[in-house]
Amino acid sequence: MGEFFKKAFEDMKKSARAQHEVDKANFAAVKAESKAQWEEAKAMGDPQKRKAMMQEERDKQIEEAKKRTAEAQARIDAVKGNEE
């Protein structure tokens, strides 16, 4: 009976250590995300950085729209190619 409890407590100890590692990793991730949000908010106060960030976002949206247009055109061409 004593060995059972000894093994059970040892397993709990290992489990607690593993969970602590998970908690530390999650805490570090949240801390980094928080700092990133702070830096982004701080950058939005600088007009030049804000303009650059917004232009970058617009450029991404334009590229995505062009990609979707090309895919749609390919589908149209495929359908028209099958009709002829």
C-alpha positions as a LaTeX table, in Angstrom:
\begin{tabular}{lrrr}
\hline
Residue & $x$ (\AA) & $y$ (\AA) & $z$ (\AA) \\
\hline
Met1 & 0.00 & 0.00 & 0.00 \\
Gly2 & 2.87 & 2.37 & 0.78 \\
Glu3 & 4.37 & 1.89 & $-2.69$ \\
Phe4 & 1.03 & 2.77 & $-4.27$ \\
Phe5 & 0.90 & 6.13 & $-2.50$ \\
Lys6 & 4.57 & 6.78 & $-3.14$ \\
Lys7 & 4.06 & 6.22 & $-6.87$ \\
Ala8 & 0.84 & 8.24 & $-6.89$ \\
Phe9 & 2.51 & 11.24 & $-5.23$ \\
Glu10 & 5.48 & 10.96 & $-7.57$ \\
Asp11 & 3.10 & 11.03 & $-10.55$ \\
Met12 & 1.31 & 14.08 & $-9.12$ \\
Lys13 & 4.66 & 15.81 & $-8.64$ \\
Lys14 & 5.66 & 15.15 & $-12.27$ \\
Ser15 & 2.27 & 16.32 & $-13.48$ \\
Ala16 & 2.51 & 19.53 & $-11.44$ \\
Arg17 & 5.97 & 20.26 & $-12.87$ \\
Ala18 & 4.72 & 19.70 & $-16.43$ \\
Gln19 & 1.72 & 21.96 & $-15.84$ \\
His20 & 4.02 & 24.61 & $-14.39$ \\
Glu21 & 6.06 & 24.53 & $-17.61$ \\
Val22 & 2.87 & 24.96 & $-19.64$ \\
Asp23 & 1.80 & 27.87 & $-17.43$ \\
Lys24 & 5.21 & 29.54 & $-17.79$ \\
Ala25 & 5.06 & 29.21 & $-21.59$ \\
Asn26 & 1.52 & 30.60 & $-21.72$ \\
Phe27 & 2.49 & 33.50 & $-19.46$ \\
Ala28 & 5.45 & 34.34 & $-21.67$ \\
Ala29 & 3.24 & 34.26 & $-24.77$ \\
Val30 & 0.63 & 36.55 & $-23.22$ \\
Lys31 & 3.35 & 38.91 & $-22.02$ \\
Ala32 & 4.87 & 39.09 & $-25.53$ \\
Glu33 & 1.47 & 39.65 & $-27.13$ \\
Ser34 & 0.72 & 42.42 & $-24.65$ \\
Lys35 & 4.03 & 44.12 & $-25.40$ \\
Ala36 & 3.37 & 43.84 & $-29.14$ \\
Gln37 & $-0.04$ & 45.45 & $-28.72$ \\
Trp38 & 1.51 & 48.23 & $-26.65$ \\
Glu39 & 4.18 & 48.88 & $-29.26$ \\
Glu40 & 1.58 & 48.93 & $-32.04$ \\
Ala41 & $-0.57$ & 51.38 & $-30.08$ \\
Lys42 & 2.47 & 53.53 & $-29.42$ \\
Ala43 & 3.38 & 53.46 & $-33.12$ \\
Met44 & $-0.10$ & 54.62 & $-34.06$ \\
Gly45 & 0.70 & 57.88 & $-32.27$ \\
Asp46 & 3.45 & 58.62 & $-34.80$ \\
Pro47 & 1.77 & 59.83 & $-38.02$ \\
Gln48 & 4.53 & 58.53 & $-40.30$ \\
Lys49 & 4.47 & 55.03 & $-38.81$ \\
Arg50 & 0.67 & 55.02 & $-38.84$ \\
Lys51 & 0.60 & 55.97 & $-42.52$ \\
Ala52 & 3.16 & 53.28 & $-43.34$ \\
Met53 & 1.22 & 50.61 & $-41.43$ \\
Met54 & $-2.04$ & 51.59 & $-43.09$ \\
Gln55 & $-0.43$ & 51.60 & $-46.55$ \\
Glu56 & 1.00 & 48.15 & $-45.89$ \\
Glu57 & $-2.46$ & 46.90 & $-44.92$ \\
Arg58 & $-3.97$ & 48.41 & $-48.07$ \\
Asp59 & $-1.25$ & 46.80 & $-50.19$ \\
Lys60 & $-2.06$ & 43.41 & $-48.65$ \\
Gln61 & $-5.75$ & 43.89 & $-49.40$ \\
Ile62 & $-5.00$ & 44.86 & $-53.00$ \\
Glu63 & $-2.81$ & 41.78 & $-53.49$ \\
Glu64 & $-5.51$ & 39.57 & $-52.02$ \\
Ala65 & $-8.15$ & 41.10 & $-54.29$ \\
Lys66 & $-5.93$ & 40.60 & $-57.35$ \\
Lys67 & $-5.38$ & 36.98 & $-56.38$ \\
Arg68 & $-9.13$ & 36.40 & $-55.98$ \\
Thr69 & $-9.77$ & 38.08 & $-59.34$ \\
Ala70 & $-7.21$ & 35.87 & $-61.05$ \\
Glu71 & $-8.71$ & 32.74 & $-59.48$ \\
Ala72 & $-12.20$ & 33.78 & $-60.58$ \\
Gln73 & $-10.97$ & 34.47 & $-64.10$ \\
Ala74 & $-9.35$ & 31.03 & $-64.20$ \\
Arg75 & $-12.67$ & 29.47 & $-63.19$ \\
Ile76 & $-14.48$ & 31.47 & $-65.88$ \\
Asp77 & $-11.94$ & 30.39 & $-68.50$ \\
Ala78 & $-12.28$ & 26.76 & $-67.39$ \\
Val79 & $-16.05$ & 26.88 & $-67.74$ \\
Lys80 & $-15.90$ & 28.60 & $-71.12$ \\
Gly81 & $-13.29$ & 26.11 & $-72.30$ \\
Asn82 & $-15.64$ & 23.23 & $-71.42$ \\
Glu83 & $-18.60$ & 24.80 & $-73.26$ \\
Glu84 & $-16.80$ & 25.11 & $-76.59$ \\
\hline
\end{tabular}
